Amino acid sequence: MTSKRIDQLRGRSAPLEMTEDEFRSLGHDLVDRIAGFLGSVRERAVTPAEAPDAVRAALGAAKALPEHGAPAGELLENAAELLFDHSLLNGHPRFYGYITSSCAPIGILAELLAAAVNANAGAWKLSPMATEIEAQTIRWLAQFIGYPADCGGLLVSGGNMANLTCFLAARAAKTDWDVRTKGVAGGPPLLVYASRETHTWLQKAVDITGLGTDAIRWIDADRQQRMDLAALELQYTQDVAAGARPFLVVGSAGTVSTGAVDPLPALAAFCRERQLWFHVDGAYGAFAAGTPDAPPELAGLVLADSVAVDPHKWLYAPLEAGCALVRHPAALSDAFSYHPSYYSFGGEATNYFDIGPQNSRGFRALKVWLALQQAGAAQYREMIGDDIALARRLFELANEHPELEALSHNLSITTLRYVPRELRESTGSEPTEVELNRLNQELLARIESSGYAFCSNAVVDGRYALRFCIVNFRTATEDIEALPQWIADLGRQTQGEK
């Protein structure tokens, strides 16, 4: 590099830099735009329901990478318009589709603050305050669900990663050979037990870790979509007799389809007697544990060896924020720790790269930490209870409506279907059920493209259902009470155009 170039870099000003005044002006303008967007959410369509080609056209997807830059203000204004006008709004009060919550405004501001510091929360030396805030957040999350506050844990991207992290801790703890060195081929076949209602994270976990999906023993669910204990016992006995190595039982604290909670205390006792690792997928439902109407089975959370929870679900944090909680902190370092010579992060402080799959990590904890303090545990329990009450109200209204059939209600998920009056007497017959499944599938497509409301689907005892999940602090009674008749009207329209 020439001395002339070095001289040119004295007092360097890079194209991405902004002055304090420029940043302040652009930031104020963007916050004003976001505030206006949040204030207008209820009046907007839940989704623009555009085809991919339309979204790509709005973006100008075919445009080549620009060779020269553009003013930051114009770019931010354009980006805001694109996102506000061409996004599905999961913060809309009539979004009931998936377990994606409305986003707490303080979380939006927290993301800005976290990005300003840009802490690498992989090592304490690189992020001292961010690390300690995360540690406190983990203790608070454990306390909120009644789990031991001295557990180990860390924040990850979401439920898949939280469950996978716990899965790897279980694998390391429950194999009597060095599975991290020898791999799963170093011992007998490892087996996992889970209800057929369990989220697909489990298939990913056994696939990624080399066990293969044949390692999963899918246990039938009962009529309430909960794991059948007798079926579990029978399958386990057969597997042990065949020389396999069961090591993990997964219980669900709120299944994705219907919100069912497995018999967690009984599963904990089953695992304790056989020295199996008991993991609870509580990504959705664990946070309901402290509410007055919580299913009694959630008391079993405290008995688990590990629990996965998702603050970006029922704590209303912005994406991404999942959390793995493990009863014995050493189980995480036993599963993840390596110490190459280029690591110089010693001492007594927590280094999160040592207890999880990531080295470089974003500062996810700040948005959760701030929201827990803004609302407090009691108000969080009240908001979660409100969501449950509204879902129960929808179930009651559907049950009373002559053209709807209420199928299930657990936690804050209600499933129902449209049944035309002329078919009500013949439900249960195979031709009628096939017709109803097809009709409700078409109805779902119309609901999702309507812009008025958004839901998803479930299959309950072979019946295709419309699934409404409320994890939304903006949803109110009037939103729920308007739904049944609107669904019935749209159902009649759908049937008439078949």
matplotlib code that plots the C-alpha trace (Angstrom):
import matplotlib.pyplot as plt

x = [0.0, 1.5, 2.2, -0.2, -3.1, -2.2, -2.1, -5.6, -6.9, -6.0, -9.3, -11.0, -14.8, -16.4, -19.5, -21.5, -20.7, -23.2, -22.7, -24.5, -27.0, -27.7, -28.3, -30.6, -32.6, -33.0, -33.7, -36.5, -38.0, -38.0, -39.4, -42.2, -43.0, -43.0, -45.2, -47.7, -47.6, -48.3, -51.1, -52.7, -52.3, -56.0, -57.1, -54.8, -55.4, -53.9, -52.1, -52.0, -52.4, -50.2, -48.7, -44.9, -44.6, -46.4, -44.1, -41.0, -42.3, -42.8, -39.3, -37.7, -36.2, -34.5, -32.5, -28.7, -26.5, -25.9, -22.4, -22.9, -24.7, -27.9, -29.0, -29.8, -33.1, -34.5, -33.5, -35.1, -38.3, -38.5, -37.8, -40.5, -43.1, -42.2, -42.4, -45.5, -47.4, -46.3, -46.1, -48.3, -49.0, -48.7, -49.3, -52.8, -55.6, -57.1, -54.0, -54.6, -52.5, -49.4, -47.8, -46.2, -47.2, -47.8, -44.5, -44.1, -43.2, -40.5, -38.9, -38.7, -36.8, -34.6, -33.6, -32.4, -30.5, -28.9, -27.8, -26.2, -23.9, -23.5, -22.4, -21.1, -22.8, -20.6, -18.0, -18.1, -15.0, -16.7, -20.0, -19.8, -23.2, -25.0, -23.8, -25.0, -28.4, -28.8, -28.0, -30.5, -33.2, -32.7, -33.2, -36.3, -37.7, -37.1, -38.8, -41.8, -42.6, -41.7, -38.4, -35.3, -33.7, -30.2, -30.6, -28.4, -29.6, -29.1, -31.1, -31.2, -33.1, -36.4, -38.0, -36.1, -32.8, -33.9, -35.2, -32.1, -29.8, -31.6, -31.6, -27.8, -27.4, -29.6, -27.5, -24.2, -25.7, -27.4, -24.8, -22.2, -19.7, -18.0, -20.6, -19.0, -15.8, -17.2, -20.5, -23.8, -22.1, -20.1, -22.9, -26.3, -29.1, -30.4, -34.2, -36.4, -40.1, -42.6, -46.3, -47.4, -48.5, -44.9, -43.5, -41.2, -38.1, -37.7, -37.2, -34.6, -32.8, -32.4, -31.5, -28.8, -27.3, -27.0, -29.6, -31.9, -35.7, -36.1, -34.8, -38.1, -40.7, -44.0, -46.5, -50.2, -52.2, -55.5, -58.8, -57.5, -54.3, -52.1, -49.5, -50.9, -48.9, -49.9, -48.7, -45.4, -44.8, -45.5, -43.2, -40.4, -40.6, -40.3, -37.4, -35.4, -36.0, -34.7, -31.4, -31.9, -30.9, -33.8, -32.5, -35.1, -38.8, -40.3, -43.4, -45.3, -46.5, -48.9, -48.9, -48.7, -52.0, -54.4, -52.4, -52.8, -50.5, -49.1, -49.4, -46.1, -46.0, -46.7, -44.0, -41.5, -42.2, -41.8, -38.4, -37.2, -37.9, -36.0, -33.2, -34.3, -33.9, -37.2, -37.5, -40.5, -41.1, -42.7, -42.0, -45.6, -47.4, -44.9, -45.5, -49.1, -47.9, -48.6, -52.0, -55.1, -56.6, -53.4, -53.8, -52.7, -50.3, -48.0, -47.0, -44.7, -42.5, -40.5, -39.7, -38.1, -34.4, -34.7, -37.4, -37.5, -39.4, -39.9, -40.2, -41.1, -44.3, -46.2, -44.0, -44.6, -40.9, -39.8, -38.3, -35.9, -35.9, -36.0, -34.5, -33.1, -33.3, -31.4, -31.7, -28.0, -25.9, -22.9, -25.0, -24.7, -20.9, -20.6, -22.4, -20.8, -17.5, -14.3, -11.1, -8.8, -5.6, -7.1, -9.7, -8.5, -11.7, -11.0, -12.1, -15.3, -17.6, -20.1, -19.0, -22.1, -20.0, -19.1, -22.6, -24.4, -24.0, -23.1, -19.8, -20.9, -24.2, -26.5, -27.8, -31.3, -31.9, -32.3, -35.8, -37.0, -35.3, -36.9, -40.4, -40.4, -39.6, -42.1, -45.1, -44.0, -44.8, -48.3, -49.3, -47.8, -49.9, -52.9, -52.2, -51.7, -54.9, -56.7, -55.6, -56.8, -60.2, -60.7, -59.9, -62.3, -65.0, -64.4, -65.0, -68.2, -69.5, -68.6, -70.3, -73.5, -73.5, -75.8, -73.3, -70.1, -68.7, -66.3, -63.7, -61.1, -59.9, -56.6, -54.6, -55.2, -55.9, -59.5, -60.2, -63.5, -65.0, -67.8, -70.6, -73.5, -77.0, -77.9, -74.9, -75.2, -77.2, -74.8, -71.5, -69.5, -70.2, -67.1, -68.5, -69.7, -66.3, -64.4, -66.7, -66.4, -62.6, -62.4, -64.9, -63.0, -59.7, -61.1, -62.6, -59.2, -57.7, -60.4, -60.0, -56.2, -56.6, -59.4, -57.2, -59.9, -58.5, -55.9, -55.9, -54.2, -55.3, -55.2, -56.5, -58.5, -59.5, -59.3, -61.4, -59.8, -60.2, -59.7, -57.2, -57.3, -54.3, -54.4, -51.0, -51.8, -52.2, -54.1, -56.9, -60.1, -63.5, -65.1, -62.6, -63.5, -67.3, -67.3, -65.6, -68.3, -70.8, -68.2, -66.8, -70.3, -71.0, -67.8, -68.4, -71.8, -70.2, -67.4, -69.9, -72.1, -69.1, -67.9]
y = [0.0, 3.4, 6.2, 8.3, 6.0, 6.0, 9.8, 9.8, 7.7, 10.2, 11.4, 8.7, 9.1, 5.9, 5.9, 4.1, 6.7, 9.3, 12.4, 12.6, 15.0, 12.9, 9.8, 11.7, 13.2, 9.9, 8.0, 10.5, 10.2, 6.4, 6.2, 8.5, 6.2, 3.1, 4.8, 5.7, 2.1, 0.7, 3.2, 2.1, -1.7, -2.3, -0.4, -2.3, -5.7, -8.5, -9.6, -8.0, -11.6, -10.9, -13.4, -13.8, -12.0, -9.0, -8.7, -9.2, -6.4, -4.0, -4.8, -4.5, -7.9, -8.0, -4.9, -5.5, -4.7, -0.9, 0.2, 3.5, 4.5, 6.4, 8.7, 6.9, 8.8, 7.8, 4.1, 4.0, 5.6, 3.2, 0.2, 1.2, 1.5, -1.9, -3.6, -1.9, -2.4, -5.9, -7.8, -10.2, -8.3, -10.8, -7.9, -7.3, -8.0, -10.5, -12.5, -16.0, -18.1, -19.5, -19.1, -15.8, -13.1, -9.4, -7.5, -5.5, -1.9, -1.8, -4.8, -2.8, 0.0, -2.7, -4.1, -0.6, -0.2, -3.7, -3.0, 0.3, -1.5, -4.5, -6.8, -10.3, -12.2, -15.3, -14.4, -12.3, -10.4, -9.3, -8.4, -8.0, -6.3, -8.1, -11.4, -10.5, -9.3, -12.6, -14.5, -12.5, -12.9, -16.7, -16.8, -14.7, -16.9, -20.0, -18.3, -17.3, -21.0, -22.4, -24.0, -24.0, -20.5, -22.0, -23.9, -23.5, -21.9, -19.6, -17.6, -19.0, -18.2, -20.1, -23.3, -25.5, -24.4, -24.4, -28.0, -29.0, -27.6, -29.6, -32.7, -32.5, -32.0, -35.1, -37.2, -36.3, -37.0, -40.3, -42.2, -44.3, -43.9, -40.8, -39.9, -36.6, -38.4, -41.7, -40.5, -42.4, -45.4, -46.0, -47.7, -49.3, -47.5, -44.5, -44.0, -41.1, -41.2, -38.5, -38.1, -38.0, -34.4, -33.3, -30.4, -31.3, -30.0, -33.6, -34.9, -32.2, -33.0, -36.7, -36.0, -33.4, -35.4, -38.6, -40.7, -40.7, -40.4, -44.1, -43.4, -41.7, -43.9, -42.1, -42.7, -42.5, -39.7, -40.0, -38.3, -35.1, -35.2, -36.1, -38.8, -42.2, -43.5, -47.1, -47.0, -45.4, -48.2, -50.9, -49.5, -48.9, -52.5, -53.8, -51.6, -52.6, -56.2, -55.7, -54.3, -50.7, -47.7, -45.4, -42.1, -39.4, -38.8, -35.6, -34.1, -31.2, -28.3, -27.0, -28.9, -26.8, -28.1, -27.9, -26.7, -30.0, -30.5, -34.0, -35.7, -34.1, -35.3, -38.9, -38.7, -37.3, -40.3, -42.7, -41.2, -41.0, -44.7, -45.7, -43.1, -41.4, -37.7, -35.9, -32.9, -30.6, -28.7, -25.7, -23.3, -22.3, -23.3, -23.2, -19.5, -20.3, -22.2, -19.4, -18.4, -19.2, -21.4, -23.3, -27.0, -28.9, -30.9, -27.9, -28.5, -31.2, -28.5, -28.3, -32.0, -31.9, -32.2, -29.5, -27.2, -25.2, -21.9, -19.1, -15.5, -14.5, -16.5, -15.9, -13.1, -11.0, -10.4, -9.5, -12.4, -14.0, -15.2, -18.8, -20.2, -23.5, -24.3, -27.2, -28.3, -29.1, -26.3, -28.7, -30.7, -27.8, -27.5, -31.3, -31.2, -28.1, -27.1, -27.0, -25.1, -24.4, -22.4, -19.3, -19.0, -16.7, -16.4, -17.8, -16.8, -17.4, -15.5, -17.1, -17.6, -18.6, -20.1, -22.8, -23.9, -23.7, -24.2, -20.6, -18.7, -15.2, -14.4, -11.4, -9.6, -11.3, -10.9, -7.1, -7.1, -9.8, -8.3, -4.9, -6.2, -8.4, -5.3, -3.0, -5.4, -7.4, -11.1, -10.5, -8.4, -11.0, -13.7, -11.5, -10.9, -14.7, -15.4, -12.9, -14.7, -18.0, -16.5, -15.1, -18.5, -20.1, -17.5, -18.3, -22.0, -21.2, -19.0, -21.7, -24.3, -22.2, -21.3, -23.5, -23.6, -24.2, -27.1, -26.4, -29.2, -28.4, -25.8, -25.9, -23.0, -20.2, -22.4, -23.2, -25.4, -25.4, -26.1, -24.9, -27.4, -26.4, -26.9, -29.6, -31.7, -31.5, -34.7, -36.8, -35.8, -38.9, -40.7, -41.0, -39.2, -36.3, -36.1, -36.0, -33.2, -31.2, -31.5, -30.3, -27.5, -26.2, -26.4, -24.1, -21.9, -21.5, -20.3, -17.6, -16.6, -16.2, -14.1, -12.0, -9.5, -9.4, -12.2, -14.9, -18.4, -21.8, -25.4, -28.5, -32.0, -33.2, -36.8, -36.9, -33.7, -30.8, -27.8, -24.1, -23.3, -20.0, -19.3, -16.1, -14.9, -11.3, -8.5, -6.4, -8.9, -7.9, -9.3, -7.5, -9.2, -12.6, -12.1, -10.9, -14.1, -16.9, -15.2, -13.9, -17.5, -18.9, -16.2, -16.9, -20.6, -20.3, -18.3, -20.9, -23.7, -21.9, -21.4, -25.0]
z = [0.0, -1.0, 1.4, -0.7, 0.1, 3.8, 3.8, 2.2, 5.0, 7.7, 9.2, 7.2, 6.5, 5.1, 2.8, 5.5, 8.3, 9.4, 11.5, 14.8, 13.3, 10.2, 12.3, 14.7, 11.8, 9.9, 13.2, 14.2, 10.7, 10.8, 14.3, 13.2, 10.3, 12.5, 15.0, 12.3, 11.0, 14.5, 14.9, 11.7, 12.0, 12.8, 9.7, 7.4, 5.8, 7.7, 4.5, 1.0, -0.3, -3.3, -5.7, -5.5, -8.9, -7.6, -4.5, -6.7, -9.1, -6.2, -5.0, -8.4, -7.8, -11.2, -10.5, -10.5, -7.6, -7.6, -8.3, -6.6, -3.4, -2.7, 0.1, 3.3, 3.8, 0.5, 1.1, 4.5, 3.2, 0.4, 2.6, 5.1, 2.4, 0.9, 4.3, 5.5, 2.3, 1.3, 4.5, 6.4, 9.7, 12.6, 15.0, 13.5, 16.0, 13.6, 12.9, 14.3, 11.9, 13.6, 17.0, 16.1, 18.4, 18.2, 18.8, 22.0, 21.0, 23.7, 21.9, 18.7, 20.5, 22.3, 18.9, 17.9, 21.2, 20.9, 17.4, 18.5, 20.9, 18.5, 21.3, 20.4, 23.1, 22.6, 25.1, 28.3, 27.4, 24.2, 25.8, 29.6, 30.2, 27.4, 28.9, 32.4, 31.1, 29.3, 32.4, 34.4, 31.7, 31.7, 35.5, 35.1, 32.4, 34.5, 37.5, 35.4, 34.4, 37.9, 36.8, 39.1, 38.8, 39.1, 35.9, 32.9, 29.7, 26.8, 24.2, 20.7, 17.5, 18.3, 19.2, 16.7, 18.1, 21.7, 21.4, 19.4, 22.1, 24.8, 22.6, 22.3, 26.1, 26.6, 24.0, 25.8, 29.2, 28.5, 26.5, 28.3, 25.6, 24.3, 21.8, 20.9, 19.8, 18.5, 17.3, 17.5, 15.8, 19.0, 20.8, 20.4, 18.5, 20.4, 20.6, 21.3, 22.3, 21.4, 20.6, 17.0, 17.7, 18.4, 16.3, 13.4, 15.2, 16.4, 12.9, 12.3, 15.5, 14.9, 11.3, 12.1, 14.9, 12.9, 14.6, 11.6, 11.7, 12.4, 15.9, 16.7, 18.3, 17.5, 20.3, 19.6, 21.1, 22.9, 21.9, 23.6, 21.4, 24.4, 24.5, 25.4, 28.4, 27.9, 24.4, 25.5, 28.1, 25.6, 23.0, 25.5, 26.8, 23.2, 22.4, 25.4, 24.8, 21.2, 22.5, 21.6, 23.9, 24.7, 26.1, 25.7, 26.1, 24.7, 26.2, 24.7, 26.7, 24.0, 20.7, 17.6, 16.1, 19.0, 22.1, 23.9, 26.9, 27.4, 30.9, 32.0, 35.7, 34.6, 31.9, 34.4, 36.7, 33.8, 32.9, 36.5, 37.0, 33.8, 34.0, 30.8, 30.0, 30.2, 27.9, 27.5, 24.3, 26.0, 23.1, 23.0, 26.2, 29.0, 29.7, 30.6, 33.7, 36.1, 34.8, 36.9, 34.2, 33.4, 32.6, 35.8, 33.7, 33.3, 36.9, 35.4, 33.9, 37.2, 36.9, 33.4, 32.7, 30.1, 28.7, 25.5, 25.6, 23.0, 24.3, 20.7, 21.1, 24.3, 25.7, 22.6, 21.9, 18.4, 16.4, 17.1, 20.7, 21.8, 25.0, 26.2, 29.9, 31.3, 35.0, 35.5, 33.9, 33.4, 30.9, 28.4, 28.6, 28.5, 25.2, 23.5, 25.1, 23.2, 24.0, 21.1, 21.6, 19.9, 22.6, 25.4, 27.3, 30.7, 34.2, 36.1, 33.8, 31.5, 27.9, 25.9, 23.0, 25.6, 26.3, 23.0, 19.2, 18.3, 18.7, 17.4, 18.9, 18.8, 21.8, 21.9, 25.6, 25.7, 24.2, 26.5, 29.6, 29.0, 28.3, 31.4, 33.4, 31.6, 32.2, 35.1, 35.7, 37.0, 33.9, 31.6, 33.3, 32.8, 29.1, 28.5, 30.4, 28.2, 25.1, 26.6, 27.5, 24.0, 22.4, 24.8, 23.8, 20.1, 20.9, 22.7, 19.9, 17.3, 19.4, 19.5, 15.8, 13.6, 10.7, 12.6, 14.5, 17.4, 17.5, 20.2, 22.6, 24.5, 25.9, 23.3, 20.3, 19.1, 16.1, 14.3, 10.9, 8.7, 8.3, 6.0, 7.5, 4.9, 5.9, 9.7, 10.0, 7.9, 9.6, 10.3, 7.0, 4.8, 1.7, 3.9, 5.7, 2.5, 1.2, 4.4, 4.5, 0.9, 1.6, 4.7, 2.9, 0.2, 2.9, 4.6, 1.3, 1.1, 4.7, 4.2, 1.1, 2.4, 4.3, 7.1, 9.2, 8.9, 10.4, 9.6, 9.7, 11.8, 11.4, 14.5, 14.5, 10.7, 10.3, 8.5, 10.8, 10.8, 13.5, 15.4, 17.7, 19.8, 21.1, 20.5, 23.0, 20.4, 19.9, 21.7, 22.3, 19.3, 17.0, 18.3, 18.4, 14.7, 13.5, 13.6, 11.4, 9.0, 8.7, 8.1, 5.4, 3.7, 4.0, 2.3, -0.5, -0.9, -1.0, -3.6, -6.0, -5.9]

ax = plt.figure().add_subplot(projection="3d")
ax.plot(x, y, z, "-o")
ax.set_aspect("equal")
plt.show()
